[in-house]
Amino acid sequence: QVQLVESGGGLVQAGGSLRLSCAASGRTFSSYAMGWFRQARGKEREFVAGINWSGGNTYFADSVKGRFTISRDNAKNTVYLQMNSLKPEDTAVYYCAARLTSVVTSPFAYDYWGQGTQVTVSS
């Protein structure tokens, strides 16, 4: 079992930055690939970024490439999403998720989810 808790969301102006954190419980955090997803009102949940168990491989949606970075600290059981140059279209609830083996972009493949944190970008 893995429990995930996101933090760091908030209201920011366009062009600004936020860093989201996802703290995980459990001693096997380093075994899991981690993903960040987002869901805007009225839209489906979409993949934003992912990182493999070691942090050596990262993946990004085209819409955030060059603006967002993902990292993890296995000693702290935490994964981060640094979001720069934010746009109003980045407004959504952001979720972190965990699954064993590799990063995939489908939310249905993830076994554990956090409760989400709201990110609102004003124009």
DSSP file with accessible surface (Angstrom, degrees, kcal/mol):
  #  RESIDUE AA STRUCTURE BP1 BP2  ACC     N-H-->O    O-->H-N    N-H-->O    O-->H-N    TCO  KAPPA ALPHA  PHI   PSI    X-CA   Y-CA   Z-CA
    1    1 A Q              0   0  172      0, 0.0     2,-0.4     0, 0.0    27,-0.2   0.000 360.0 360.0 360.0 138.7    0.0    0.0    0.0
    2    2 A V        -     0   0    6    109,-0.1     2,-0.4    96,-0.1   111,-0.2  -0.999 360.0-160.7-129.9 129.8    1.1    3.5   -0.8
    3    3 A Q        -     0   0  139     -2,-0.4    22,-2.2    22,-0.2     2,-0.4  -0.940  11.0-161.2-110.1 136.3   -0.6    6.7    0.4
    4    4 A L  E     -A   24   0A  10    109,-0.5   111,-0.4    -2,-0.4     2,-0.4  -0.946   9.9-173.6-122.9 137.0    0.1    9.9   -1.5
    5    5 A V  E     -A   23   0A  83     18,-2.1    18,-2.7    -2,-0.4     2,-0.2  -0.972  11.0-156.3-133.2 117.3   -0.5   13.5   -0.3
    6    6 A E  E     +A   22   0A   6     -2,-0.4     2,-0.3    16,-0.2    16,-0.2  -0.592  17.8 165.9 -89.1 154.0    0.0   16.4   -2.7
    7    7 A S  E     +A   21   0A  63     14,-2.2    14,-2.6    -2,-0.2   110,-0.1  -0.960  40.1  69.2-154.2 167.0    0.8   20.0   -1.6
    8    8 A G        +     0   0   36     -2,-0.3    11,-0.3     1,-0.3    14,-0.0   0.371  60.5 133.9 104.4  -3.2    2.0   23.2   -3.1
    9    9 A G        +     0   0   29     12,-0.1     2,-0.3     9,-0.1    -1,-0.3  -0.171  22.1 120.3 -71.2 171.9   -1.0   24.2   -5.3
   10   10 A G  E     -d  119   0B  29    108,-0.9   110,-2.8   107,-0.1     2,-0.5  -0.986  60.3 -50.3 164.7-166.4   -2.4   27.7   -5.3
   11   11 A L  E     +d  120   0B 130     -2,-0.3     2,-0.3   108,-0.2   110,-0.2  -0.872  53.5 165.5-103.2 130.6   -3.2   30.8   -7.3
   12   12 A V  E     -d  121   0B  25    108,-2.6   110,-2.5    -2,-0.5     2,-0.2  -0.982  34.6-111.2-143.4 151.3   -0.5   32.3   -9.5
   13   13 A Q  E >   -d  122   0B 149     -2,-0.3     3,-2.3   108,-0.2    73,-0.2  -0.480  50.8 -81.8 -79.5 155.4   -0.3   34.8  -12.3
   14   14 A A  T 3  S+     0   0   48    108,-2.5    73,-0.2     1,-0.3    -1,-0.1  -0.287 120.1  29.7 -55.0 137.3    0.5   33.8  -15.8
   15   15 A G  T 3  S+     0   0   54     71,-3.3    70,-0.6     1,-0.3    -1,-0.3   0.249  99.7 114.7  92.4 -11.4    4.2   33.5  -16.3
   16   16 A G    <   -     0   0   22     -3,-2.3    70,-2.4    70,-0.2     2,-0.3  -0.095  57.8-122.5 -83.3-173.7    4.7   32.5  -12.6
   17   17 A S        -     0   0   60     67,-0.2     2,-0.3    68,-0.2    67,-0.2  -0.926  20.5-179.8-134.0 152.5    6.0   29.3  -11.0
   18   18 A L  E     - B   0  83A  33     65,-2.2    65,-3.3    -2,-0.3     2,-0.5  -0.977  16.3-146.6-143.9 151.7    4.8   26.8   -8.5
   19   19 A R  E     - B   0  82A 131     -2,-0.3     2,-0.3   -11,-0.3    63,-0.2  -0.982  14.4-159.0-121.7 120.1    6.4   23.6   -7.1
   20   20 A L  E     - B   0  81A   0     61,-2.9    61,-2.4    -2,-0.5     2,-0.4  -0.728   5.5-160.4 -92.8 144.8    4.1   20.7   -6.3
   21   21 A S  E     -AB   7  80A  23    -14,-2.6   -14,-2.2    -2,-0.3     2,-0.4  -0.933   8.1-163.6-122.3 150.3    5.2   18.0   -3.9
   22   22 A a  E     -AB   6  79A   0     57,-2.1    57,-2.1    -2,-0.4     2,-0.5  -0.944   9.8-161.2-134.7 110.0    3.8   14.5   -3.4
   23   23 A A  E     -AB   5  78A  49    -18,-2.7   -18,-2.1    -2,-0.4     2,-0.4  -0.802   9.5-158.7 -95.3 132.2    4.7   12.8   -0.2
   24   24 A A  E     -A    4   0A  11     53,-3.1     2,-0.2    -2,-0.5   -20,-0.2  -0.849   6.6-144.9-113.6 143.6    4.4    9.0   -0.1
   25   25 A S        +     0   0   47    -22,-2.2   -22,-0.2    -2,-0.4     3,-0.1  -0.594  56.9  62.8 -93.5 165.5    4.0    6.7    2.8
   26   26 A G  S >  S-     0   0   35     -2,-0.2     3,-0.6     1,-0.1    -2,-0.1   0.081  79.1-103.0  99.7 150.9    5.5    3.2    2.8
   27   27 A R  T 3  S+     0   0  244      1,-0.2     3,-0.3     2,-0.1    -1,-0.1   0.506 109.9  64.1 -88.8  -3.2    9.0    1.8    2.7
   28   28 A T  T >   +     0   0   66    -27,-0.2     3,-2.2     1,-0.2     4,-0.4   0.113  59.1 120.3-108.9  22.1    8.8    0.7   -1.0
   29   29 A F  G X  S+     0   0    0     -3,-0.6     3,-2.0     1,-0.3    -1,-0.2   0.878  70.3  61.3 -53.1 -40.9    8.5    4.2   -2.6
   30   30 A S  G 3  S+     0   0   49     -3,-0.3    -1,-0.3     1,-0.3    -2,-0.1   0.626  95.2  63.6 -66.6  -9.5   11.6    3.7   -4.5
   31   31 A S  G <  S+     0   0   61     -3,-2.2    70,-0.6     2,-0.1     2,-0.4   0.615  91.5  85.5 -84.5 -12.4   10.1    0.7   -6.3
   32   32 A Y  E <   -E  100   0B  19     -3,-2.0     2,-0.3    -4,-0.4    68,-0.2  -0.726  69.9-137.4-102.2 138.8    7.4    2.8   -7.9
   33   33 A A  E     -E   99   0B   0     66,-3.0    66,-2.2    -2,-0.4     2,-0.4  -0.679  31.5-146.6 -77.5 143.6    7.2    4.8  -11.1
   34   34 A M  E     -EF  98  51B   0     17,-2.4    17,-2.6    -2,-0.3     2,-0.3  -0.913  15.7-171.8-120.5 143.2    5.5    8.1  -10.3
   35   35 A G  E     -EF  97  50B   0     62,-2.7    62,-2.4    -2,-0.4     2,-0.5  -0.951  15.5-146.5-131.3 150.7    3.2   10.2  -12.5
   36   36 A W  E     +EF  96  49B   0     13,-3.4    12,-2.8    -2,-0.3    13,-1.7  -0.978  24.7 176.2-111.2 133.7    1.6   13.7  -12.3
   37   37 A F  E     -EF  95  47B   0     58,-3.1    58,-2.8    -2,-0.5     2,-0.3  -0.839  11.7-156.0-126.9 164.9   -1.8   14.1  -13.9
   38   38 A R  E     -EF  94  46B  13      8,-2.3     8,-3.1    -2,-0.3     2,-0.4  -0.989   4.9-161.7-142.8 153.6   -4.2   17.0  -14.1
   39   39 A Q  E     -E   93   0B  63     54,-2.2    54,-2.2    -2,-0.3     2,-0.2  -0.944   8.2-160.0-138.3 112.9   -7.9   17.4  -14.6
   40   40 A A    >   -     0   0   28      4,-0.4     3,-2.4    -2,-0.4    52,-0.1  -0.550  45.6 -76.0 -84.4 158.6   -9.5   20.6  -15.6
   41   41 A R  T 3  S+     0   0  243      1,-0.3    -1,-0.1    -2,-0.2     3,-0.1  -0.292 118.5   5.7 -59.2 127.8  -13.1   21.2  -15.0
   42   42 A G  T 3  S+     0   0   86      1,-0.3    -1,-0.3    -3,-0.1     2,-0.3   0.520 113.4 100.4  79.7   4.5  -15.2   19.3  -17.5
   43   43 A K  S <  S-     0   0  147     -3,-2.4    -1,-0.3     1,-0.0     2,-0.1  -0.787  75.6 -99.0-120.2 165.5  -12.2   17.6  -19.1
   44   44 A E        -     0   0  173     -2,-0.3    -4,-0.4     1,-0.1     2,-0.2  -0.412  47.1 -92.5 -77.8 157.7  -10.7   14.1  -18.7
   45   45 A R        -     0   0   73     -6,-0.2     2,-0.4    -2,-0.1    -6,-0.2  -0.504  50.6-164.1 -69.5 134.4   -7.7   13.5  -16.5
   46   46 A E  E     -F   38   0B  87     -8,-3.1    -8,-2.3    -2,-0.2     2,-0.2  -0.933  22.0-106.4-128.7 150.0   -4.5   13.8  -18.5
   47   47 A F  E     +F   37   0B  24     -2,-0.4   -10,-0.2    58,-0.3     3,-0.1  -0.448  35.0 169.0 -69.5 137.6   -0.9   12.9  -18.1
   48   48 A V  E     -     0   0B   1    -12,-2.8    13,-2.6     1,-0.4     2,-0.3   0.736  60.5 -19.8-113.6 -52.5    1.5   15.7  -17.3
   49   49 A A  E     -FG  36  60B   0    -13,-1.7   -13,-3.4    11,-0.2    -1,-0.4  -0.989  53.1-164.6-158.7 156.0    4.8   14.1  -16.4
   50   50 A G  E     -FG  35  59B   0      9,-2.3     9,-2.3    -2,-0.3     2,-0.4  -0.978   2.1-164.1-146.1 158.1    6.3   10.9  -15.1
   51   51 A I  E     -FG  34  58B   3    -17,-2.6   -17,-2.4    -2,-0.3     7,-0.2  -0.999  21.2-124.5-144.9 138.0    9.5    9.6  -13.6
   52   52 A N    >   -     0   0   18      5,-2.3     3,-0.8    -2,-0.4   -20,-0.1  -0.160  42.3 -87.6 -78.3 179.3   10.9    6.1  -13.2
   53   53 A W  T 3  S+     0   0  148      1,-0.3   -21,-0.2    48,-0.2    -1,-0.1   0.840 126.0  38.7 -60.4 -34.3   11.9    4.6   -9.9
   54   54 A S  T 3  S-     0   0   59    -23,-0.1    -1,-0.3    20,-0.0    20,-0.1   0.623 106.3-118.8 -91.8 -14.7   15.5    5.8   -9.9
   55   55 A G  S <  S+     0   0   29     -3,-0.8    -2,-0.1     2,-0.2    17,-0.1   0.437  83.7 115.8  88.5   0.7   14.8    9.3  -11.4
   56   56 A G  S    S+     0   0   57      1,-0.1     2,-0.4    -5,-0.0    -3,-0.1   0.680  70.3  47.3 -79.0 -17.3   16.9    8.5  -14.3
   57   57 A N        -     0   0   85      2,-0.0    -5,-2.3    -5,-0.0     2,-0.3  -0.990  65.4-179.1-128.9 130.3   14.1    8.7  -16.9
   58   58 A T  E     -G   51   0B  63     -2,-0.4     2,-0.3    -7,-0.2    -7,-0.2  -0.920   6.2-164.3-127.4 154.6   11.5   11.5  -17.1
   59   59 A Y  E     -G   50   0B 103     -9,-2.3    -9,-2.3    -2,-0.3     2,-0.4  -0.986   5.4-171.0-140.4 145.2    8.6   12.0  -19.5
   60   60 A F  E     -G   49   0B  45     -2,-0.3   -11,-0.2   -11,-0.2     2,-0.1  -0.987  27.5-113.1-140.2 146.6    6.5   15.0  -20.3
   61   61 A A    >>  -     0   0   20    -13,-2.6     3,-1.7    -2,-0.4     4,-1.1  -0.462  37.1-116.2 -68.0 149.0    3.3   15.8  -22.2
   62   62 A D  T 34 S+     0   0  134      1,-0.3     3,-0.4     2,-0.2    -1,-0.1   0.841 112.5  64.2 -57.5 -33.0    4.0   18.0  -25.2
   63   63 A S  T 34 S+     0   0   57      1,-0.2    -1,-0.3     3,-0.0   -15,-0.1   0.675 112.8  31.9 -68.2 -16.8    2.0   20.8  -23.6
   64   64 A V  T X> S+     0   0    0     -3,-1.7     3,-2.3   -16,-0.2     4,-2.2   0.453  83.1 128.6-120.0  -3.2    4.4   21.2  -20.7
   65   65 A K  T 3< S+     0   0  121     -4,-1.1     4,-0.1    -3,-0.4    -3,-0.0  -0.290  80.5  16.2 -57.6 134.5    7.8   20.3  -22.3
   66   66 A G  T 34 S+     0   0   87      2,-0.4    -1,-0.3     1,-0.1     3,-0.1   0.271 125.3  60.0  85.8 -11.0   10.4   22.9  -21.6
   67   67 A R  T <4 S+     0   0   29     -3,-2.3    17,-2.0     1,-0.2     2,-0.3   0.695  98.8  50.0-115.4 -35.1    8.3   24.5  -18.8
   68   68 A F  E  <  -C   83   0A   3     -4,-2.2    -2,-0.4    15,-0.2     2,-0.3  -0.821  58.6-170.1-109.5 147.4    7.8   21.7  -16.2
   69   69 A T  E     -C   82   0A  79     13,-2.4    13,-2.7    -2,-0.3     2,-0.4  -0.975   7.4-153.8-130.4 151.8   10.3   19.4  -14.6
   70   70 A I  E     +C   81   0A  11     -2,-0.3     2,-0.3    11,-0.2    11,-0.2  -0.958  20.3 161.7-124.1 141.7    9.8   16.3  -12.5
   71   71 A S  E     -C   80   0A  55      9,-1.7     9,-3.1    -2,-0.4     2,-0.3  -0.949  18.2-151.0-149.4 168.1   12.2   15.0   -9.9
   72   72 A R  E     -C   79   0A  30     -2,-0.3     2,-0.5     7,-0.3     7,-0.2  -0.994  10.8-155.3-145.5 151.5   12.1   12.6   -6.9
   73   73 A D  E > > -C   78   0A  52      5,-3.0     5,-1.9    -2,-0.3     3,-0.9  -0.919   9.4-172.5-125.1  99.7   14.0   12.2   -3.6
   74   74 A N  T 3 5S+     0   0   47     -2,-0.5     3,-0.5     1,-0.3   -44,-0.2   0.776  84.8  60.8 -68.4 -24.6   13.7    8.5   -2.6
   75   75 A A  T 3 5S+     0   0   95      1,-0.2    -1,-0.3    -3,-0.1   -45,-0.0   0.800 113.9  36.6 -69.5 -26.6   15.3    9.2    0.8
   76   76 A K  T < 5S-     0   0  137     -3,-0.9    -1,-0.2     2,-0.2    -2,-0.2   0.323 105.7-126.5-104.2   2.7   12.4   11.6    1.5
   77   77 A N  T   5 +     0   0   42     -3,-0.5   -53,-3.1    -4,-0.4     2,-0.4   0.897  68.1 128.7  53.5  43.6    9.7    9.5   -0.2
   78   78 A T  E   < -BC  23  73A  18     -5,-1.9    -5,-3.0   -55,-0.2     2,-0.4  -0.985  45.1-163.5-136.5 140.7    8.7   12.6   -2.3
   79   79 A V  E     -BC  22  72A   1    -57,-2.1   -57,-2.1    -2,-0.4     2,-0.3  -0.940  17.0-155.5-119.6 145.7    8.2   13.5   -5.9
   80   80 A Y  E     -BC  21  71A  28     -9,-3.1    -9,-1.7    -2,-0.4     2,-0.5  -0.886  14.2-159.9-122.9 151.2    8.2   17.0   -7.2
   81   81 A L  E     -BC  20  70A   0    -61,-2.4   -61,-2.9    -2,-0.3     2,-0.6  -0.944  11.6-162.2-129.5 108.0    6.7   18.9  -10.1
   82   82 A Q  E     -BC  19  69A  58    -13,-2.7   -13,-2.4    -2,-0.5     2,-0.6  -0.837   9.4-166.5 -90.1 122.4    8.3   22.2  -10.8
   83   83 A M  E     +BC  18  68A   0    -65,-3.3   -65,-2.2    -2,-0.6     2,-0.3  -0.950  10.5 174.1-117.6 116.2    6.1   24.3  -13.0
   84   84 A N        +     0   0   58    -17,-2.0   -67,-0.2    -2,-0.6   -68,-0.2  -0.765  59.6  23.3-115.5 164.3    7.5   27.4  -14.7
   85   85 A S  S    S-     0   0   68    -70,-0.6    -1,-0.2    -2,-0.3   -68,-0.2   0.904  84.8-159.7  48.6  49.4    6.0   29.9  -17.2
   86   86 A L        -     0   0    3    -70,-2.4   -71,-3.3    -3,-0.2   -70,-0.2  -0.251   8.1-158.6 -65.8 146.6    2.6   28.9  -16.2
   87   87 A K    >   -     0   0   85    -73,-0.2     3,-2.4   -72,-0.1     4,-0.3  -0.859  31.8-110.2-121.2 156.9   -0.4   29.6  -18.5
   88   88 A P  G >  S+     0   0   51      0, 0.0     3,-1.9     0, 0.0    33,-0.4   0.853 117.3  63.7 -55.7 -32.9   -4.1   29.9  -17.8
   89   89 A E  G 3  S+     0   0  128      1,-0.3   -49,-0.1   -49,-0.0    -3,-0.0   0.564  88.5  69.5 -71.0  -6.3   -4.6   26.6  -19.6
   90   90 A D  G <  S+     0   0    1     -3,-2.4    -1,-0.3    31,-0.0     2,-0.2   0.529  70.8 121.1 -82.9  -6.1   -2.5   24.9  -16.9
   91   91 A T    <   +     0   0   44     -3,-1.9     2,-0.3    -4,-0.3    29,-0.2  -0.400  40.6 104.7 -61.3 125.0   -5.4   25.6  -14.4
   92   92 A A  E    S- H   0 119B   4     27,-2.1    27,-2.8    -2,-0.2     2,-0.5  -0.961  76.5 -78.2-179.1 171.2   -6.5   22.2  -13.1
   93   93 A V  E     -EH  39 118B  35    -54,-2.2   -54,-2.2    -2,-0.3     2,-0.5  -0.853  49.0-146.5 -87.6 128.2   -6.5   19.9  -10.1
   94   94 A Y  E     -EH  38 117B   0     23,-3.2    23,-2.1    -2,-0.5     2,-0.4  -0.860  16.7-172.6-103.8 133.4   -3.1   18.1  -10.1
   95   95 A Y  E     -E   37   0B  38    -58,-2.8   -58,-3.1    -2,-0.5     2,-0.3  -0.937  14.6-147.1-122.6 143.5   -2.8   14.6   -8.9
   96   96 A a  E     -E   36   0B   0     -2,-0.4    18,-2.1   -60,-0.2     2,-0.3  -0.818  21.8-175.2-103.6 154.3    0.2   12.4   -8.3
   97   97 A A  E     -EI  35 113B   0    -62,-2.4   -62,-2.7    -2,-0.3     2,-0.4  -0.977  11.4-148.4-147.0 156.4    0.0    8.7   -8.9
   98   98 A A  E     +EI  34 112B   0     14,-2.1    13,-1.7    -2,-0.3    14,-1.7  -0.957  17.3 164.1-132.2 145.5    2.1    5.6   -8.4
   99   99 A R  E     -E   33   0B  41    -66,-2.2   -66,-3.0    -2,-0.4     2,-0.1  -0.979  36.7-108.6-152.9 151.5    2.5    2.3  -10.2
  100  100 A L  E    S+E   32   0B  82     -2,-0.3   -68,-0.2   -68,-0.2     2,-0.1  -0.402  85.5  13.0 -74.2 160.9    5.1   -0.5  -10.2
  101  101 A T  S    S-     0   0  101    -70,-0.6   -48,-0.2    -2,-0.1   -68,-0.2  -0.434 110.6  -0.1  69.3-136.8    7.3   -0.9  -13.2
  102  102 A S  S    S-     0   0   70     -2,-0.1     2,-0.3     1,-0.1   -69,-0.1  -0.284  71.8 -97.2 -93.4 165.0    7.4    1.7  -15.9
  103  103 A V        +     0   0   19     -2,-0.1     2,-0.3   -53,-0.1    -1,-0.1  -0.573  43.4 176.6 -72.4 133.2    5.9    5.1  -16.5
  104  104 A V        -     0   0   44     -2,-0.3   -45,-0.0     2,-0.1     5,-0.0  -0.923  33.3-131.4-132.6 163.5    2.8    5.1  -18.8
  105  105 A T  S    S+     0   0   92     -2,-0.3   -58,-0.3   -58,-0.1    -1,-0.0   0.620  76.5  97.3 -93.3 -11.8    0.5    7.9  -19.8
  106  106 A S    >   -     0   0   48      1,-0.2     3,-1.4   -60,-0.1     4,-0.2  -0.644  62.4-151.5 -80.4 126.7   -2.8    6.2  -19.1
  107  107 A P  G >  S+     0   0   26      0, 0.0     3,-1.5     0, 0.0    -1,-0.2   0.791  93.0  68.6 -65.4 -23.1   -4.3    7.1  -15.7
  108  108 A F  G 3  S+     0   0  191      1,-0.3    -2,-0.0    -3,-0.0    -3,-0.0   0.673  90.6  62.6 -71.0 -14.7   -6.0    3.8  -15.6
  109  109 A A  G <  S+     0   0   29     -3,-1.4     2,-0.4   -10,-0.0    -1,-0.3   0.489  83.9  94.7 -87.8  -4.7   -2.7    2.0  -15.2
  110  110 A Y    <   -     0   0   11     -3,-1.5   -11,-0.2    -4,-0.2     3,-0.1  -0.733  54.8-164.2 -95.2 141.4   -1.9    3.6  -11.9
  111  111 A D        +     0   0  103    -13,-1.7     2,-0.4    -2,-0.4   -12,-0.2   0.742  69.8  41.2 -94.3 -29.6   -2.7    1.9   -8.7
  112  112 A Y  E     -I   98   0B  54    -14,-1.7   -14,-2.1  -111,-0.1     2,-0.3  -0.979  62.3-175.3-130.2 141.5   -2.4    4.7   -6.1
  113  113 A W  E     -I   97   0B  76     -2,-0.4  -109,-0.5   -16,-0.2   -16,-0.2  -0.961  18.3-133.8-135.1 148.0   -3.6    8.3   -6.2
  114  114 A G        -     0   0    9    -18,-2.1  -109,-0.2    -2,-0.3     3,-0.1  -0.318  35.7-104.7 -85.1-179.4   -3.4   11.3   -4.0
  115  115 A Q        -     0   0  113   -111,-0.4  -110,-0.1     1,-0.2   -20,-0.1   0.607  62.0-117.2 -85.5 -13.2   -6.3   13.6   -3.3
  116  116 A G        -     0   0   12    -20,-0.1     2,-0.4     1,-0.1   -21,-0.2   0.087  15.7-124.6  95.5 153.6   -5.2   16.3   -5.6
  117  117 A T  E     - H   0  94B  22    -23,-2.1   -23,-3.2  -110,-0.1     2,-0.3  -0.999  24.7-119.9-137.6 135.9   -4.2   20.0   -5.3
  118  118 A Q  E     - H   0  93B  87     -2,-0.4  -108,-0.9   -25,-0.2     2,-0.5  -0.583  23.5-171.4 -81.6 131.5   -5.7   22.9   -7.1
  119  119 A V  E     -dH  10  92B   0    -27,-2.8   -27,-2.1    -2,-0.3     2,-0.5  -0.992   4.9-176.4-118.8 124.1   -3.6   25.0   -9.4
  120  120 A T  E     -d   11   0B  51   -110,-2.8  -108,-2.6    -2,-0.5     2,-0.6  -0.987   6.7-166.7-124.5 124.6   -5.1   28.2  -10.7
  121  121 A V  E     -d   12   0B   6     -2,-0.5     2,-0.3   -33,-0.4  -108,-0.2  -0.951  10.8-153.5-113.0 118.1   -3.3   30.5  -13.2
  122  122 A S  E      d   13   0B  42   -110,-2.5  -108,-2.5    -2,-0.6    -2,-0.0  -0.652 360.0 360.0 -92.4 148.5   -4.8   33.9  -13.7
  123  123 A S              0   0  141     -2,-0.3    -1,-0.1  -110,-0.2   -36,-0.0  -0.348 360.0 360.0 -90.5 360.0   -4.3   35.8  -16.9
